[in-house]
Amino acid sequence: MELKELYKSILTSFDAEDVADFSKIVFDCLMSGKIEAFEKYLPLCPDFETDYLQKIWQFYEADRNEKKQDYTPACLGELLSALLGDAEGIIYDCCAGSGALTIQRWLNNKNSKFICEELDERVIPFLLFNLAVRNIEGFVIHGNALEQKRFKLFELQKGEKYSSIKEIDRCEISAYFGISNPPYNISWTPPEGILFDERFSELGMPPKNNANYAFILHVLSKIKNKAAFILPIGVLNEKSGIRKTLLEKGLISAVILLPDRMFESTSIGTCIILFDKSIKNEYVTFVDCRNFYATEIREQRGEDDVHYQRVYQKEINVLTKEHIKKIVFVIAGKNKELEFCISVPVLQILENDSDLTPGKYIQMVERKELHRPYKEIANDINRCRKDKNKLKLTINETLARNLGLMDIAEDVKNGNKLTDEMNNQIIYKNMGIEFEKEQYLTLTKNKSEIKLEQMDKEELSHLLVMLLPQFQQHIYYLNNRENEYLAELRDAMLPGLMDGSLSIN
């Protein structure tokens, strides 16, 4: 079922007005032990392999600005689970969201028990429901994992068909495995008044302006065996003594560089790091998956009634089951494959400033590539952008949303952010390349404002050239209709003017 249709069906079934109302209804049902919520939900979402609530939450409620919420693709959850192996044991996720990673691990082993921690109170009902409807056993912690603050604790116990839930006072985090896709590059605050924190005492205190390694060390302090993280690629080579210490202690087992465009709402490059505390790893296996993926076309209806009949398509890169099998196989066998994977001694990595970038170690085939000069290609990119910028649309945000223009507005915002990053890179500066910013669409708060402006003073926009004949034909048509109505009015008034019942004075 298409997402918006599913969303409407769920709200109707639960007599809910919106996501927040649905969430409250679900939570009340869960805590009172009523199974009606499950019976209403399952006919609409019968496939336990799919986290339908994650899709709804991400589209309608995700906080991408402050909490950096961009939930995990199912195939990456499947890969993390496969990397942990088949052994049973409690699994801990410190940033569980709606439970996507938990669900994929549960599919791998239905007897697994989970500890799921999540900061955002709004998504807790979705997380509890996802676990309970699958009859999963474990604990849900509403808390701040890094600051070790807890607000509410819940225990889930298996039932005949669904888990039962009760609020509890205490829950110790001690797990066998760890899985997590934490928010990227956020700042954090170490717990106040704690001089000695066992999570960081041996490996170092992560910087307050970036919590990437804080999440890693927190989870490693709570588990006994393996942990797999989805992280931004900056963790692979940013200046950090913690990465060096992790290597020296033999805790890093593998690094996987992921393809672009796997996430719905972020363009940040991502990777997976696999940690293993059960042995001292003398080698790290590197896998480069940037060209190892399949492409899916996702379809989504437009917002609101105006564009509901229009279906938008978006390409997303995914890892298939065969891709996942191969990745796990080459890591387990410490294989070497040209342009794909290699196992490198930790000592060699330490000599290379502890850099974990796969491209530093995986051998590439030398190809003599024939291509146009870089600056010529960049000039063509800028030419396209200048053509787009010739005509500027300024439009009220609500109108833009109703007209289905928000995706384009988001593309402009993300594209300009990427342009700023590229223009600051030394490689482009050394080539004398500077990329144009896109300025063809601006959102405004001004009520009902919509304005088209020809920005280029010398050359007319091609789009405007196409629009003007339509404008002209539209005016011709309305002029003709107006003349017909004027003639009709004249003929209607003429008898009255002749007999004196209408006066022109």
Secondary structure as UniProt FT lines:
FT   HELIX           3..13
FT   TURN            14..15
FT   HELIX           19..31
FT   TURN            32..33
FT   HELIX           36..41
FT   TURN            42..44
FT   TURN            48..49
FT   HELIX           52..60
FT   HELIX           74..84
FT   STRAND          91..93
FT   TURN            97..98
FT   HELIX           100..108
FT   TURN            110..111
FT   STRAND          113..118
FT   HELIX           121..123
FT   HELIX           124..133
FT   TURN            134..135
FT   STRAND          137..144
FT   TURN            145..148
FT   STRAND          149..157
FT   STRAND          164..168
FT   STRAND          177..180
FT   TURN            192..193
FT   TURN            198..203
FT   TURN            208..209
FT   HELIX           212..220
FT   TURN            221..222
FT   STRAND          226..232
FT   HELIX           233..236
FT   HELIX           241..248
FT   TURN            249..250
FT   STRAND          252..257
FT   STRAND          270..276
FT   STRAND          283..288
FT   TURN            290..291
FT   STRAND          294..301
FT   TURN            304..309
FT   STRAND          311..318
FT   HELIX           321..332
FT   TURN            333..334
FT   TURN            338..340
FT   STRAND          341..345
FT   HELIX           346..351
FT   TURN            352..354
FT   HELIX           358..360
FT   HELIX           374..389
FT   STRAND          391..396
FT   HELIX           397..402
FT   TURN            403..404
FT   HELIX           406..423
FT   HELIX           426..430
FT   TURN            431..432
FT   STRAND          441..444
FT   TURN            447..448
FT   STRAND          450..454
FT   HELIX           462..499
//
